Amino acid sequence: MSIRKIFMDGYMNFIAIDFETANEKRASACSLGITVVKDNKIIEEKYWLIKPRPFRFESRNIIIHGIREEDVINEKEFDLY
């Protein structure tokens, strides 16, 4: 479906991805969220907490997303999903 078609019929169809990191490293994933929207309605949502590697959280990242070490200590690392 083209962008033009999405706006012409008034319906939005898309997938949103939210990826949070534990520190300044792009590879320090600590959560992943996915939402699927079809015809302006959320039809599916998924969320995973991830144990980052290395296991180091920066305070500025915690302020942004609120995820702390104790939230992910027992979660799988990203490459184990």
N, C-alpha and C positions, 0 to 999 in steps of 0.2 A: 504494500500500500504506500502510495506516495505521500509526502508531507502535504501537498496541495489537497489531496483527497481527505486527509485527516481533518483539516480545518474547514473544508467546504461542507461536509456533512455534520459537523459539530461534535463528532466523537473523537476521543483521544484513545489511541492504542499504543502502549509503549511498555518497556521494562526499565525500571530504575534500579541502579546498583549503588550501594553505599559501602565503602571500604574504609575502615579506620585503622590507623597505625599506632603502635605503642611508643614510637620515638621518631626521630628525624629520618630514619631509613625507610625507603619505600617497601622493603621486604619484611618489615616488622608488623605484619598483619595481626590485629587482635580481634577484629570482628568483620563480618561480611553480611550484608542484608540485601535481599532482592525482593522487589515488588512488581507484580505483573498487573497492568491496567488494560482492560478491554472495554470499549464502549463507555468510557468515563467511570468505570467501576473497578475497584480492586478485586481481582479474582484469585490472587495467590500472593502470599507473603512467606518468606523464609528468612531465618536469622541464625547465624552461627557465631559463637565465641571461639577464638582461636588462641592457642598458646604461642606467643611470638618467639622467634629465635633470632638473635639472642634475647633472653628473657630480661629485658630492661625497658622500663617505662619512664618517659620524661613527664615532668609535672605539667608542661604546657599542653601536651596531648591529653592527659587526664582531665584537665580543665575543659577541653573541647568536647570530649565524648563521655567522660565519667567512668570509663572502664579502668579498673585497677588490677594489680597483680593477683590479688586474691580471687578476682572474678574469673580468671582464666587458668589458674594453676593446674587444674585437673582436666583441661581441655586438650584436644589433639592439636598437634602442630599442623600448619597449612598443608605441607606436602603429604600428610597422612590421611587426608580426606579423600 
